[in-house]
Amino acid sequence: MSALLRVEALQRSFSVNAGMFRARRLLHAVNGVDISVERGDVLGIVGESGCGKSTLARMLLGLTPPTAGHIFLEGQDIAALDRKAVARRIQPVFQDPYSSLNPRRTVASIVAFPLEVHAIGTRAQRRAQAIDMLERVGLPARYADLTPGQLSGGQRQRVAIARALVMKPEIVVCDEPTSALDVSVQAQILNLLLDLRQEFKLTYVFISHNLAVVEHIATKLAVMYLGRVVEFADTRTLFARPQHPYTQALLASVLTPDTSLGIPDTGLGLAFPDPLNPPAGCTFHPRCPRRFEGCDHTLPRLLASGGTQVACHLYSQPETTP
């Protein structure tokens, strides 16, 4: 079965001001990502802040053009497709429900706006479709003429989900859709997304830094570090048998209700990697407790290992890279 969404050697670099009297430098936010998403999957993408998750999401949505590489939608390069045609099939749900909705529009007009942009139906038909979608995400018709300022954070995110689904897309890219919400509301939104996935036969790309959230919703998981995917597997396999030392450290960092265990020690130290000055070889090697000779000058490729794809010299013979 061919992938619904496939990414090949995807890169995105930004020119960054390094300071007064210093030359601008390149920041490689996404640096050679290869992933595929089958129809009906929920692909979770996790990693520390600054690892490139959100930049990858924006490229999938066509909001940020890649510096190099390709994104294929059912075998077609989206760079060659009409922007509106892509938007019909891929829609976003953003992180902050307080800034992603126009405060001057009513809820119904916000949800109907994609239909208006694509000139679908009459004004009355678009409003009817918007109200129907609001009811499907748990907001009765009486909310249609309210503004976002009259809604709670969870209600606003339901509006954002309704707006994403009103075009009946195949793929929804969710960029940290629950991180700005209370824990109890997070659970409601996650369960809603799972119900809507079944109802509309959706495929999700779910960006998050919360491992508990992705374990609950994702069917497959990609772990990113400094712009690269370092491990890719189905969710159960990855949580049961993490192979990359970085993935193992991420799972070890999860807090537990047992107060006697204290704060977890991941063994990664307090210093974060500098994306403007990534280390040679394996970019994780300065923080890796299992590094050995060769890690500091050769870049590991993403290779199959026991049902998982992992980019680590522990599971492959290092090959010198230019």
C-alpha positions as a Markdown table, in Angstrom:
| # | Residue | x | y | z |
|---|---|---|---|---|
| 1 | Met | 0.0 | 0.0 | 0.0 |
| 2 | Ser | 1.5 | 3.3 | -1.0 |
| 3 | Ala | 1.7 | 6.1 | 1.6 |
| 4 | Leu | -0.9 | 8.8 | 1.7 |
| 5 | Leu | 1.8 | 11.3 | 2.7 |
| 6 | Arg | 5.5 | 10.8 | 2.2 |
| 7 | Val | 8.5 | 13.1 | 2.9 |
| 8 | Glu | 11.8 | 12.6 | 1.3 |
| 9 | Ala | 15.1 | 14.3 | 2.3 |
| 10 | Leu | 13.2 | 17.3 | 3.5 |
| 11 | Gln | 15.2 | 20.3 | 4.6 |
| 12 | Arg | 14.5 | 23.8 | 5.8 |
| 13 | Ser | 17.2 | 26.3 | 6.7 |
| 14 | Phe | 16.9 | 29.8 | 8.0 |
| 15 | Ser | 19.4 | 32.7 | 7.8 |
| 16 | Val | 19.8 | 33.9 | 11.4 |
| 17 | Asn | 21.4 | 37.1 | 12.7 |
| 18 | Ala | 24.3 | 36.0 | 14.9 |
| 19 | Gly | 24.9 | 39.4 | 16.4 |
| 20 | Met | 26.3 | 42.9 | 15.7 |
| 21 | Phe | 29.3 | 42.9 | 13.3 |
| 22 | Arg | 29.0 | 39.1 | 12.8 |
| 23 | Ala | 28.0 | 37.3 | 9.6 |
| 24 | Arg | 24.6 | 35.8 | 9.4 |
| 25 | Arg | 24.5 | 32.0 | 10.0 |
| 26 | Leu | 22.4 | 29.2 | 8.7 |
| 27 | Leu | 20.1 | 27.3 | 11.1 |
| 28 | His | 19.1 | 23.9 | 9.8 |
| 29 | Ala | 15.6 | 23.6 | 11.5 |
| 30 | Val | 14.8 | 20.4 | 9.5 |
| 31 | Asn | 17.8 | 18.5 | 8.1 |
| 32 | Gly | 17.0 | 15.5 | 5.9 |
| 33 | Val | 13.8 | 14.1 | 7.2 |
| 34 | Asp | 12.3 | 10.9 | 5.6 |
| 35 | Ile | 8.9 | 9.8 | 6.9 |
| 36 | Ser | 5.7 | 8.2 | 5.5 |
| 37 | Val | 2.1 | 8.2 | 6.7 |
| 38 | Glu | -0.4 | 5.6 | 5.7 |
| 39 | Arg | -4.0 | 6.4 | 5.3 |
| 40 | Gly | -5.8 | 6.2 | 8.7 |
| 41 | Asp | -2.6 | 6.4 | 10.7 |
| 42 | Val | -1.9 | 8.9 | 13.5 |
| 43 | Leu | 1.8 | 9.8 | 13.2 |
| 44 | Gly | 3.1 | 11.4 | 16.4 |
| 45 | Ile | 6.2 | 13.6 | 16.2 |
| 46 | Val | 8.0 | 14.2 | 19.4 |
| 47 | Gly | 11.2 | 15.9 | 20.6 |
| 48 | Glu | 12.5 | 18.7 | 22.7 |
| 49 | Ser | 11.7 | 22.4 | 21.9 |
| 50 | Gly | 13.7 | 23.5 | 18.9 |
| 51 | Cys | 14.0 | 20.1 | 17.3 |
| 52 | Gly | 12.1 | 21.1 | 14.2 |
| 53 | Lys | 8.6 | 19.7 | 14.9 |
| 54 | Ser | 6.7 | 22.8 | 14.2 |
| 55 | Thr | 8.8 | 23.8 | 11.1 |
| 56 | Leu | 8.1 | 20.3 | 9.7 |
| 57 | Ala | 4.3 | 20.8 | 10.4 |
| 58 | Arg | 4.4 | 24.2 | 8.6 |
| 59 | Met | 6.1 | 22.6 | 5.5 |
| 60 | Leu | 3.5 | 19.8 | 5.4 |
| 61 | Leu | 0.8 | 22.5 | 5.4 |
| 62 | Gly | 2.6 | 24.5 | 2.6 |
| 63 | Leu | 3.0 | 27.5 | 4.9 |
| 64 | Thr | 6.8 | 27.3 | 4.8 |
| 65 | Pro | 8.5 | 26.1 | 1.6 |
| 66 | Pro | 11.3 | 23.5 | 2.0 |
| 67 | Thr | 14.9 | 24.5 | 1.2 |
| 68 | Ala | 15.4 | 21.0 | -0.3 |
| 69 | Gly | 13.6 | 17.7 | -0.5 |
| 70 | His | 10.0 | 16.7 | -1.5 |
| 71 | Ile | 6.6 | 16.2 | 0.1 |
| 72 | Phe | 4.4 | 13.7 | -1.8 |
| 73 | Leu | 0.6 | 13.5 | -1.4 |
| 74 | Glu | -0.5 | 10.1 | -2.8 |
| 75 | Gly | 2.6 | 10.1 | -5.0 |
| 76 | Gln | 2.2 | 13.7 | -6.3 |
| 77 | Asp | 4.7 | 16.3 | -5.3 |
| 78 | Ile | 2.7 | 19.0 | -3.6 |
| 79 | Ala | 5.0 | 21.7 | -5.0 |
| 80 | Ala | 3.5 | 21.0 | -8.4 |
| 81 | Leu | -0.1 | 21.0 | -7.1 |
| 82 | Asp | -2.4 | 24.0 | -6.8 |
| 83 | Arg | -2.3 | 25.6 | -3.3 |
| 84 | Lys | -6.1 | 25.4 | -2.9 |
| 85 | Ala | -6.1 | 21.8 | -4.0 |
| 86 | Val | -3.6 | 20.9 | -1.3 |
| 87 | Ala | -5.6 | 22.9 | 1.3 |
| 88 | Arg | -8.7 | 20.9 | 0.5 |
| 89 | Arg | -6.9 | 17.7 | 1.5 |
| 90 | Ile | -4.6 | 18.9 | 4.3 |
| 91 | Gln | -5.9 | 21.2 | 7.1 |
| 92 | Pro | -4.3 | 22.5 | 10.4 |
| 93 | Val | -5.2 | 22.7 | 14.0 |
| 94 | Phe | -2.8 | 25.1 | 15.7 |
| 95 | Gln | -1.4 | 25.2 | 19.2 |
| 96 | Asp | -3.0 | 28.3 | 20.7 |
| 97 | Pro | -6.8 | 28.6 | 20.4 |
| 98 | Tyr | -6.6 | 32.2 | 21.7 |
| 99 | Ser | -4.5 | 33.5 | 18.7 |
| 100 | Ser | -5.6 | 31.2 | 15.9 |
| 101 | Leu | -9.2 | 32.5 | 15.7 |
| 102 | Asn | -10.2 | 35.9 | 14.4 |
| 103 | Pro | -11.6 | 37.7 | 17.4 |
| 104 | Arg | -13.9 | 39.9 | 15.2 |
| 105 | Arg | -15.7 | 37.1 | 13.5 |
| 106 | Thr | -18.5 | 35.0 | 14.8 |
| 107 | Val | -17.9 | 31.3 | 15.4 |
| 108 | Ala | -20.1 | 30.3 | 12.4 |
| 109 | Ser | -18.2 | 32.6 | 10.1 |
| 110 | Ile | -14.8 | 31.3 | 11.3 |
| 111 | Val | -15.8 | 27.7 | 10.6 |
| 112 | Ala | -17.4 | 28.7 | 7.2 |
| 113 | Phe | -14.4 | 30.7 | 6.1 |
| 114 | Pro | -12.6 | 27.8 | 4.3 |
| 115 | Leu | -15.8 | 27.2 | 2.3 |
| 116 | Glu | -16.0 | 30.9 | 1.4 |
| 117 | Val | -12.4 | 30.9 | 0.2 |
| 118 | His | -13.0 | 27.9 | -2.0 |
| 119 | Ala | -16.4 | 29.3 | -3.2 |
| 120 | Ile | -18.3 | 26.3 | -2.0 |
| 121 | Gly | -22.1 | 26.8 | -1.8 |
| 122 | Thr | -24.2 | 29.9 | -1.0 |
| 123 | Arg | -23.8 | 31.9 | 2.1 |
| 124 | Ala | -26.8 | 30.2 | 3.7 |
| 125 | Gln | -25.4 | 26.7 | 2.8 |
| 126 | Arg | -22.0 | 27.6 | 4.2 |
| 127 | Arg | -23.6 | 28.7 | 7.5 |
| 128 | Ala | -25.6 | 25.5 | 7.6 |
| 129 | Gln | -22.5 | 23.4 | 7.1 |
| 130 | Ala | -20.6 | 25.3 | 9.7 |
| 131 | Ile | -23.4 | 24.8 | 12.3 |
| 132 | Asp | -23.5 | 21.1 | 11.5 |
| 133 | Met | -19.8 | 20.8 | 12.0 |
| 134 | Leu | -19.9 | 22.7 | 15.3 |
| 135 | Glu | -22.5 | 20.3 | 16.5 |
| 136 | Arg | -20.3 | 17.4 | 15.5 |
| 137 | Val | -17.4 | 18.7 | 17.7 |
| 138 | Gly | -19.7 | 19.2 | 20.6 |
| 139 | Leu | -20.8 | 22.9 | 20.3 |
| 140 | Pro | -24.6 | 23.4 | 20.0 |
| 141 | Ala | -26.0 | 25.8 | 17.4 |
| 142 | Arg | -26.5 | 28.5 | 20.0 |
| 143 | Tyr | -22.7 | 29.1 | 19.9 |
| 144 | Ala | -22.8 | 30.0 | 16.2 |
| 145 | Asp | -23.2 | 33.7 | 16.7 |
| 146 | Leu | -20.8 | 34.1 | 19.6 |
| 147 | Thr | -17.3 | 35.5 | 19.2 |
| 148 | Pro | -14.1 | 33.7 | 20.3 |
| 149 | Gly | -13.8 | 36.1 | 23.3 |
| 150 | Gln | -17.0 | 34.6 | 24.7 |
| 151 | Leu | -15.6 | 31.0 | 24.7 |
| 152 | Ser | -13.3 | 29.0 | 27.0 |
| 153 | Gly | -10.0 | 27.6 | 25.7 |
| 154 | Gly | -11.5 | 24.2 | 25.1 |
| 155 | Gln | -14.5 | 25.6 | 23.3 |
| 156 | Arg | -12.2 | 27.7 | 21.1 |
| 157 | Gln | -10.1 | 24.6 | 20.2 |
| 158 | Arg | -13.3 | 22.8 | 19.2 |
| 159 | Val | -14.1 | 25.7 | 16.9 |
| 160 | Ala | -10.6 | 25.4 | 15.4 |
| 161 | Ile | -11.2 | 21.6 | 14.9 |
| 162 | Ala | -14.5 | 22.3 | 13.2 |
| 163 | Arg | -12.9 | 24.8 | 10.9 |
| 164 | Ala | -10.3 | 22.3 | 9.9 |
| 165 | Leu | -12.9 | 19.6 | 9.2 |
| 166 | Val | -15.5 | 21.6 | 7.4 |
| 167 | Met | -13.6 | 21.0 | 4.1 |
| 168 | Lys | -13.7 | 17.2 | 4.7 |
| 169 | Pro | -9.9 | 16.9 | 4.4 |
| 170 | Glu | -8.0 | 13.6 | 4.4 |
| 171 | Ile | -5.1 | 14.8 | 6.6 |
| 172 | Val | -5.2 | 17.0 | 9.7 |
| 173 | Val | -1.9 | 18.4 | 11.0 |
| 174 | Cys | -2.2 | 19.0 | 14.7 |
| 175 | Asp | 0.6 | 21.2 | 16.1 |
| 176 | Glu | 0.5 | 20.8 | 19.9 |
| 177 | Pro | -3.3 | 21.2 | 19.9 |
| 178 | Thr | -3.7 | 20.5 | 23.6 |
| 179 | Ser | -0.7 | 22.1 | 25.2 |
| 180 | Ala | -2.4 | 25.5 | 26.0 |
| 181 | Leu | -5.4 | 23.7 | 27.7 |
| 182 | Asp | -6.1 | 22.5 | 31.2 |
| 183 | Val | -5.4 | 18.8 | 31.8 |
| 184 | Ser | -9.1 | 17.8 | 32.1 |
| 185 | Val | -9.9 | 19.7 | 28.9 |
| 186 | Gln | -6.9 | 18.1 | 27.1 |
| 187 | Ala | -8.5 | 14.7 | 27.6 |
| 188 | Gln | -11.8 | 15.9 | 26.2 |
| 189 | Ile | -10.1 | 17.3 | 23.0 |
| 190 | Leu | -7.9 | 14.1 | 22.5 |
| 191 | Asn | -11.0 | 11.9 | 22.8 |
| 192 | Leu | -12.9 | 14.2 | 20.4 |
| 193 | Leu | -10.0 | 13.9 | 17.9 |
| 194 | Leu | -10.1 | 10.1 | 18.2 |
| 195 | Asp | -13.9 | 10.0 | 17.6 |
| 196 | Leu | -13.6 | 12.3 | 14.6 |
| 197 | Arg | -10.8 | 10.2 | 13.2 |
| 198 | Gln | -13.3 | 7.2 | 13.1 |
| 199 | Glu | -16.2 | 9.3 | 11.8 |
| 200 | Phe | -14.4 | 11.0 | 9.0 |
| 201 | Lys | -11.7 | 8.4 | 8.2 |
| 202 | Leu | -9.0 | 10.9 | 9.0 |
| 203 | Thr | -5.2 | 10.7 | 9.0 |
| 204 | Tyr | -3.4 | 12.8 | 11.6 |
| 205 | Val | 0.1 | 14.2 | 11.9 |
| 206 | Phe | 0.2 | 15.0 | 15.6 |
| 207 | Ile | 3.1 | 17.2 | 16.8 |
| 208 | Ser | 3.7 | 17.2 | 20.6 |
| 209 | His | 6.3 | 17.3 | 23.3 |
| 210 | Asn | 3.9 | 15.4 | 25.7 |
| 211 | Leu | 4.7 | 11.7 | 25.6 |
| 212 | Ala | 1.6 | 10.7 | 27.5 |
| 213 | Val | -0.5 | 12.5 | 24.9 |
| 214 | Val | 1.1 | 10.8 | 21.9 |
| 215 | Glu | 1.0 | 7.4 | 23.6 |
| 216 | His | -2.7 | 7.8 | 23.9 |
| 217 | Ile | -3.5 | 9.0 | 20.4 |
| 218 | Ala | -0.6 | 8.0 | 18.0 |
| 219 | Thr | -0.3 | 4.7 | 16.0 |
| 220 | Lys | 3.2 | 5.5 | 14.9 |
| 221 | Leu | 5.9 | 7.7 | 16.4 |
| 222 | Ala | 8.8 | 9.7 | 15.0 |
| 223 | Val | 11.4 | 11.0 | 17.5 |
| 224 | Met | 13.3 | 14.2 | 16.3 |
| 225 | Tyr | 16.5 | 15.6 | 17.5 |
| 226 | Leu | 18.2 | 18.7 | 16.0 |
| 227 | Gly | 16.2 | 18.6 | 12.8 |
| 228 | Arg | 16.5 | 14.8 | 12.2 |
| 229 | Val | 14.4 | 11.8 | 12.9 |
| 230 | Val | 16.4 | 9.5 | 15.1 |
| 231 | Glu | 13.8 | 6.8 | 15.7 |
| 232 | Phe | 10.6 | 5.7 | 13.9 |
| 233 | Ala | 8.4 | 2.9 | 14.9 |
| 234 | Asp | 4.8 | 2.0 | 15.8 |
| 235 | Thr | 3.9 | 3.5 | 19.2 |
| 236 | Arg | 3.6 | 0.3 | 21.2 |
| 237 | Thr | 7.0 | -1.0 | 20.0 |
| 238 | Leu | 8.7 | 2.3 | 20.7 |
| 239 | Phe | 7.3 | 2.7 | 24.2 |
| 240 | Ala | 8.0 | -1.0 | 25.0 |
| 241 | Arg | 11.5 | -1.2 | 23.5 |
| 242 | Pro | 13.0 | 2.2 | 22.7 |
| 243 | Gln | 16.3 | 1.8 | 21.0 |
| 244 | His | 17.9 | 5.2 | 20.5 |
| 245 | Pro | 19.6 | 6.5 | 23.6 |
| 246 | Tyr | 17.7 | 9.8 | 23.1 |
| 247 | Thr | 14.4 | 8.1 | 23.0 |
| 248 | Gln | 15.3 | 6.1 | 26.1 |
| 249 | Ala | 16.2 | 9.4 | 27.9 |
| 250 | Leu | 12.9 | 11.0 | 26.8 |
| 251 | Leu | 10.9 | 8.1 | 28.2 |
| 252 | Ala | 12.9 | 8.2 | 31.4 |
| 253 | Ser | 12.1 | 11.9 | 31.8 |
| 254 | Val | 8.3 | 11.2 | 32.4 |
| 255 | Leu | 7.2 | 12.1 | 35.9 |
| 256 | Thr | 5.3 | 9.4 | 37.9 |
| 257 | Pro | 2.7 | 9.8 | 40.7 |
| 258 | Asp | 5.1 | 8.0 | 43.0 |
| 259 | Thr | 6.7 | 10.9 | 45.0 |
| 260 | Ser | 9.4 | 8.5 | 46.5 |
| 261 | Leu | 11.0 | 8.3 | 43.1 |
| 262 | Gly | 11.8 | 12.0 | 43.0 |
| 263 | Ile | 12.6 | 13.9 | 39.8 |
| 264 | Pro | 13.8 | 11.6 | 37.0 |
| 265 | Asp | 17.5 | 11.9 | 36.0 |
| 266 | Thr | 17.7 | 11.4 | 32.2 |
| 267 | Gly | 21.5 | 11.6 | 32.2 |
| 268 | Leu | 21.5 | 14.2 | 29.5 |
| 269 | Gly | 22.8 | 17.1 | 31.6 |
| 270 | Leu | 21.5 | 20.6 | 31.8 |
| 271 | Ala | 22.9 | 22.0 | 28.6 |
| 272 | Phe | 20.7 | 22.1 | 25.5 |
| 273 | Pro | 22.2 | 21.6 | 22.0 |
| 274 | Asp | 23.0 | 24.7 | 20.0 |
| 275 | Pro | 21.1 | 24.4 | 16.6 |
| 276 | Leu | 23.4 | 27.1 | 15.2 |
| 277 | Asn | 26.5 | 25.1 | 16.0 |
| 278 | Pro | 25.5 | 21.4 | 15.8 |
| 279 | Pro | 28.3 | 18.9 | 16.6 |
| 280 | Ala | 30.0 | 16.8 | 13.9 |
| 281 | Gly | 29.0 | 13.2 | 13.4 |
| 282 | Cys | 26.0 | 12.1 | 15.4 |
| 283 | Thr | 24.4 | 15.3 | 16.7 |
| 284 | Phe | 23.4 | 13.6 | 19.9 |
| 285 | His | 26.8 | 12.3 | 20.8 |
| 286 | Pro | 27.9 | 15.1 | 23.2 |
| 287 | Arg | 24.9 | 14.2 | 25.5 |
| 288 | Cys | 24.9 | 10.4 | 24.8 |
| 289 | Pro | 25.8 | 8.1 | 27.7 |
| 290 | Arg | 26.6 | 5.3 | 25.3 |
| 291 | Arg | 28.8 | 7.1 | 22.8 |
| 292 | Phe | 32.0 | 5.5 | 21.4 |
| 293 | Glu | 34.7 | 6.2 | 18.9 |
| 294 | Gly | 33.2 | 7.1 | 15.6 |
| 295 | Cys | 30.1 | 8.9 | 17.0 |
| 296 | Asp | 31.9 | 12.2 | 16.8 |
| 297 | His | 32.7 | 12.2 | 13.1 |
| 298 | Thr | 30.2 | 10.0 | 11.3 |
| 299 | Leu | 26.5 | 10.6 | 10.9 |
| 300 | Pro | 24.3 | 7.6 | 11.4 |
| 301 | Arg | 21.6 | 6.8 | 8.8 |
| 302 | Leu | 18.1 | 5.8 | 9.7 |
| 303 | Leu | 18.1 | 2.0 | 9.3 |
| 304 | Ala | 15.8 | -0.9 | 10.2 |
| 305 | Ser | 16.6 | -2.6 | 13.5 |
| 306 | Gly | 14.2 | -5.1 | 15.2 |
| 307 | Gly | 10.9 | -3.6 | 13.8 |
| 308 | Thr | 12.2 | 0.0 | 14.4 |
| 309 | Gln | 14.0 | 2.4 | 12.2 |
| 310 | Val | 16.8 | 4.0 | 14.3 |
| 311 | Ala | 19.7 | 6.4 | 13.5 |
| 312 | Cys | 22.4 | 5.2 | 15.9 |
| 313 | His | 25.8 | 3.6 | 15.5 |
| 314 | Leu | 24.9 | 1.1 | 18.2 |
| 315 | Tyr | 22.7 | -0.7 | 15.6 |
| 316 | Ser | 24.8 | -0.2 | 12.5 |
| 317 | Gln | 28.3 | -0.1 | 11.1 |
| 318 | Pro | 29.3 | 3.6 | 10.8 |
| 319 | Glu | 29.8 | 5.0 | 7.4 |
| 320 | Thr | 31.9 | 8.1 | 7.0 |
| 321 | Thr | 29.9 | 11.0 | 5.6 |
| 322 | Pro | 31.3 | 13.9 | 3.7 |
